[in-house]
Amino acid sequence: MVKKIRLWMLISMLVGSSLFTGVASAITPISQSYLTDGDLTEGSIVSLKKNSTDEVEPATIQNAENIFGVVINSDNSLLTISAKEGAQVQIANEGTMSVLASNINGDIKRGDPVTASPIAGVGMKATDNIRIVGIAQGDMTPQKKQTIKNADGSTEEVLLGEVSVLINVAYFFKQPEKTLVPGAIQSIANGLAGKKVDTLPILISAGIFFVMLVIISSIIYSMIRSSIISVGRNPMSQSAIYRDLVQMSVLVLAILTVGVISIYLTLTRL
């Protein structure tokens, strides 16, 4: 293992100069070399290769679960560790550094979590539960435009640039949105519609369901009450009672069908 310690770092540690301390705080404390199949641009986000502990590849959405760090120039590291043969790249997983970024998930602002994007090695704002490389310390600086192809075959023009990121590889958990609808009901509505349903259609559907429940309950109550009264007055009227029960049952099924269809259309069309 070869260790390279810059001379000015030793001087700063011994003398305690505030000037050198200020410089050191802006530089990554330590980086380590990893094997790679090709050239990686400084500032690229990388992931460990599957079933490997010493090989890295450009990070994308597909391998975001293995995000490991950011490519760094060894001259910007106080301590570099190298112990491998072959094509190597220096990776840092702590410190604050400039990272390649995009606005695929919206503009990156200070405090936003940064994760891998569909573009290899380039980051984007994390908007869902996912592994991130760190937290943005400022706004992204756009530098150029690039056209990318989405999964559905359509094309989209995005901005590429750099953003200062405090490197801290961890999992980001999206905070649940505040809503009037309980989570269980939201999940049921999403399942019925096959998509995420907004609050208003769910509230309207709940109103339809409540009205339908009141009407059906009233019909069933009246049906049972009238049947009991009829039998009490005339025990021989059973055939007429059965006929009324069948008619009422058909009416209840019709109301139930109309209500369910109305709820489904409300969830899927609004």
Number of C-alpha atoms within 10 A of each C-alpha: 6 8 11 12 12 13 9 12 16 13 12 17 11 9 10 11 11 10 9 16 13 11 11 17 11 13 16 23 17 18 26 21 23 23 19 18 12 12 11 21 16 17 24 24 34 29 22 23 19 11 7 8 10 14 19 28 25 25 29 22 17 11 19 22 18 19 26 25 26 30 29 26 16 20 11 16 24 19 17 23 19 16 11 13 9 9 13 21 26 22 27 27 22 20 18 21 22 21 28 24 31 31 18 19 13 13 16 26 17 14 14 19 26 31 31 32 24 19 18 18 26 25 34 26 23 23 16 11 11 18 23 28 30 26 24 24 20 16 16 25 18 16 11 10 12 10 10 15 12 10 8 6 8 8 11 11 12 16 18 22 18 22 27 21 27 22 25 17 19 16 15 18 13 11 9 7 6 7 10 11 14 9 11 9 12 18 15 13 23 17 12 15 17 11 12 14 21 15 15 14 19 22 15 16 21 14 13 16 17 13 13 19 15 10 15 19 13 11 16 15 12 13 17 13 11 15 19 13 11 16 13 11 10 9 11 11 13 13 10 11 18 12 11 15 17 11 12 17 16 12 14 18 12 12 15 17 13 12 19 16 11 15 22 15 14 19 25 16 9 11
